[in-house]
Amino acid sequence: MENDKKKLVLITGAGGRIGKSIIKRIADQYKVIGFDRSSAIFYSEDEEIIPLDVSNRESMISTLHNIRTKHGTKIHCVIHLAAYYSFGGDSSFKKYQKITVEGTRLLLQLLQSFEVDQFIFSSTMLVHKEVAVGKKIKEEDPLCPYWNYPKSKIITESVIQEERGSIKQVTIIRMSGIYDDQFHSIPLSTQLQRIMEKQLLAFFYPGKRTHGNPFLHMDDLVNLFILCIEKASTLPSFLTLLAAEDKSFSYIELHERMSKALFGFKYPLFWVPKFAAKIGSFFLLNSFIKPFMIDIADLHYDCDCSKSKTFLGWKPQNSLDKKLEQMISWAKTNKRDFYRENNLIVPKYLEREWSKEDAQKKPSR
């Protein structure tokens, strides 16, 4: 396919891990233009990242005008990944409203001057009401957000239905926790870090220890996006899909498997009352654990992704259940890389240990 005839794909949030992974896979086949707040990168003549805040009306109008002038009005697919996300448990909804909700509304309104074949939105399984252990969530099941992030996604899904206009096909992907072979998952990497450092927090949990969540490997998520693009013409005009592996991991299973892989035996995990955990969380500096997380520690999610198989023939090819020990072995053997890749705070004793190792490696004069 000649460059000037490649179909155009727009990706918001293109500088994020998911965006980069999608671009890497589709750039040979499509002309890709990405929007990202923090970077402007020209990978090749068919890959371009434009520094752009999707909530900035003037910049959006100008950028889409330039795209229309240069590439015409035909857009094969828009992959909308840009959103506000915070594990800090922000009490204010303002940033979610501005970036996730209104940013999406603005994008859709401006896309009405284009001929768009498909719009794919990245949502989350957390929009759903939790289920009992042994039950699985389906796309049609009740919605119930327990904090601001999934709340913003539910509202935005409604905005998409209201503002889609002439867009031919819309797919909502409600994804589970995403990971890869080097973790790149905040819940997984921070839990492993606590156990690896033998932090006091590693031995306590303020929720039902048998409850948890499913995960999904990045490669399988990217495959799902690609199948959505390739089969857009065969899909219903509006489709919602859950994306997760078959197994939901309880907190205690992860805890026991991580500790056994690291130290050869399973660490104990004790239940702690929520009120005590909340008091303690206020004294934890630089900790991933935030007070709002304690309130939702009992939630349990598990997903039935048969609809993705029915419409797309998609099924995860990776499994955290099979990969976990291998990933932990990598983290244990490549500890510096584990901390760096996952943006983890390095404890003082490790800094000193690594400094000594570096000093010993320097050639003597």
N, C-alpha and C positions, 0 to 999 in steps of 0.2 A: 504494500500500500504506500503510495507516495505521500510525502509529508503534508502537502497542501490539501490532501483529500482525507486526512485522518479526522475521525469524528472528535468533537470537542467535549472534554470532560472538565467541569469546574469542581474544585475541592476546597471547602472552607476548613480552617484549622489544619492546613496542609503541613505545617511545621511540627505537628505533634507526632507521637509514635505511630498511631494508627494511620494518619495521613501519609507519612513518609513510607510506611510499609505498602500502602495501596499504590502510591505513585511508582514505587520501585517495580511493582508487578505489572502495571498497565501502560507504562510510558512507551513501550515499543509499539503498542497497538493504537493508542489514542494520543491526541494532542491534549496535554494536560496544563491547565492553568490553576494554580493554587493561591488561596488567600491565607495569610497568616500575619498576626499582629507584630511578630518580633523578627521576621527575617525576609529578605529579598534575595532569592537564589535563582540563577539560571543554570539548571543542570545540563540542558542541551537545547537544541532548537525546538524540541517538542515538550520541554518541561520548564515551566516558569512559575516562580513563587513571588507574589506581589505583596508588599507590606500593607496590610489593610485590616482595620477594625470593622467587623460586620455591623456594629451598632452605630457607626459614624455615617450619617446620611449623606453628607456632602462627598465624602471619599467614595462611598459605594456608588453614588450616581456617576461620578467622574470615571471610576474604574470600569463600570459596566458599559458606559458610553464608549470608552476606548476599545473595549473588547468587541462591541458591536461594529465599530468602525473598521477594526482590523480583521475580524473573523466572521462578520455577518451575524445573523439573528438565530442561526441554528445551533442549539446545544443538545448534545446527545444525552448527557446525564449531569446532574448536580449532586455531589455528595456533600452533605452538610454535617460537618463534625464540630464546628466551632461552637463552644458553649462555656459558660462559667461553671467552675467546679472547685469545691473547697472541702477538704477533710477537716477544716477547722470548725465546722458547725456554726457558720455565720448566722447570727440571730436575725440579721437584716436580709430581706429578699430583694433589695434594690439591684444588686449586681446581676442576680439571676434574671430579674425582670428586664433589665437593660440589655444584657448581652444575649442570653438564651432565648427569651420570649420575644422581645421587640426586635432584636437583631434578625431573628428568623422571619418575623412579619415583614420587616423592611426588605430583606432579600427576596422573599416571594413576590412582594408588590413590584419590585424592579424587574423581576424575571418575566413579568407579564408582557413586556415588549419584545421578548424572545420567543422562539418556538422550542420549547423544552420537552424532550421525550420522557425524561424520568427525573424524579427527585427522591433521593435516599436520605433519610434522617437517622442519625445515631441516637437512640434512646437507651433505656436501661430496664432490666427486669425488675428493678426496685420500685417501679411505678405500681406494681401489683401488691395486693394484700398478701401477707405471708400465709404459708400453708403449714399444716401439721406434718411431722416427719412421716414419710411414706407416701405422701400426696405430691402430685406434680401440678404446676401452674400451666394453664393454657392461655393463649392470647386473648380469649374471650372472657377470662375470669375477672373478678372484681379488681378495681384499682384502689389503692390506698397508700399514698405516700407518707412515710414516717419522718421525713426531714426535707429540707429545702431543695436539695438536688433532684430527687425524683419528682417533687412537686413541680419544679420548673419544666421537667420533661413532659409531664401530663398536660400542663397548660399549653406547651408548645405543640404537642401533637394535635390539640384542638385548633390552634392557630393555623396549622398546616391544612387541616380540612377546610377551614374558613377561607384561606387566602390562596389555595392552590390554583384557582382560576383555570387557565387553559393547559396546565401541565398534564400530559397524557397519563403518566403512571407515577404513583407515589408508593414508596416502600418505607415502612418504619421498622427498624431493627432494634429490638429490645435485648441488648447484650448483657451477659453476665460479666464477672470479673475477668479481665484480659491479662494474660501472662505470656512469657516466652521462655526459652531455654535458660536465660539469665535472670529469670524472675520478672523484673520490670512490672511488678504488681505491688503496690504499697501494702495492702494487707498481708500478703505472703512474705514479702521481704522483711517487713518490720517484725512480724511474728518470729521469723527465723533469727533475726538479729537479737531479739530479747533472749531467746534460748541460747544462742551461740555465746552471748556475753554473760549468761547466767544471771540476768537481771532479776530482781525480786518480783517484778511484774510478770515474769515468765511462768510463775508458779500459781497465779491466781486469775480467775475469770468471773465477772459479775453477772453472767447469764447462764442459760441452760447449755451445758457443755456439749450436749448431743445435737445441738442446732448449728446450722451453718449455711453455706452457699455453694453453688456450682461455679466452675471457672471455664475459660475457653482460651485455647492457644491462639496467638496472633495469626499464625498461618491459616488456621481454619476460619477465623473471622474475615481475613482478606479474601479467602476463597469464596465465602458467602457473598461479599460485596461484588466480586467479579461475576459470579453466577447471576446475581440480580441484574447487573448491567447487560450481560449477554442475553438473558432471557426476558428482558423488559417487555417486549412485544407480546409475550405469551402470558404475562401476569395480569391479575385483576387490576382495575384502575386504582384501587387503594388496597394495600396489603400490609398487615402487621405480622412480624415474625419474631419469635424468641430465638436467641442464639446462646447455647450453652452445651457443655458436655453432659453426658447422661448422669454422672454421679455428682451428688451434693456432698461436700466435705464438712463434717462437723468440726468444731473448734478443737475438741479433744483428740480427734483422729490426727489432725495436722500436728498438734502439740506432741503427741506420742511418737509419730513417725519422724518428725524433725529431731526430737531429742535422741531417739534411738540411732538415727543415721549419723548424728554428730558425736554422740558419746557412748553408744553401744547399749544403752538401756533407756527405758521410758521414764521421763521425769514425771513426778506427780503433778496433778493440776487440781487446785482447791477452789471451791466456790467461795465467793466473797459477797456479802450483801451490797446492794447497789448504793445505799447511802454511804457506806464506808468507802466504796470505790470512788464515789464522786468527791468526797472530802480529800481522798488521797490524790486524785487527778489534778487538783488545784495546786499541788506542791511539786508536780512533775515538770521540770524544765525541759524544753526541747523534746517532749514526748509526743509520739503519734496519737496516744490515747487522749481523747478529749471528753469532757463531761457528757455531751449529747450522745456519744457512742454508747455510754453505759445504759442509757434508756432503751436503746434498740439492740442490746446484746442478745436478747432472747429470740430475735426474728429468725425465721427459717425459710429458705427458698430452694426450690427444685423445679426444673423446667421440662416440659414436654415439647420437644422441638420437631415433632412429626410433620408439622405444616411446612417447615423448610425442606424436608425431604420430599413431601408430596409435590410442591410447586417447583422445586429447584433441583431435586436429587442430591441435596446437600446433607452430609453427615460428617461430624468431626473425625479427622484422621489421627489426631493427637489425643493424649489422655494424661491429665495430671496424675491420675492414679498410677500410671505406669512410669511417668517421668520424674516424679517427685524426688526419689532417692538419688537419681542421677543428677538432678539440679542441685540438690544439697551437697553432693560430692564435689561438684564444680565450685560451689560457694566456699566450701571448706578448704579446697586445694588452692583456690584463687581468691583469697579473702579480700585482697586490695581491690581487685576487679569487682567483686560483689558489692563492696561498699561504694565504689565510684559509680558503677553502672546504675545503682539504685538510689543514689543521692542520700546515703545514710550518714549520720554523724559518727565520726570515728572516735571511739573513747580514747582518753589520754594514754592508757597503758598500751594500746595498740600503736598509737603514734610513736611512743618511745621505742617499742619493739621494732617497728619498721625502720626507724631512724638508725638503730644499731645495726640492723641488717644492711642498710644502705652504706653505712660507714665501713663495714667489713668488706663490702664488695669493691670499694674504691681502691685502685692500685696504689701501693706505697711508692713514695718518691725516692 
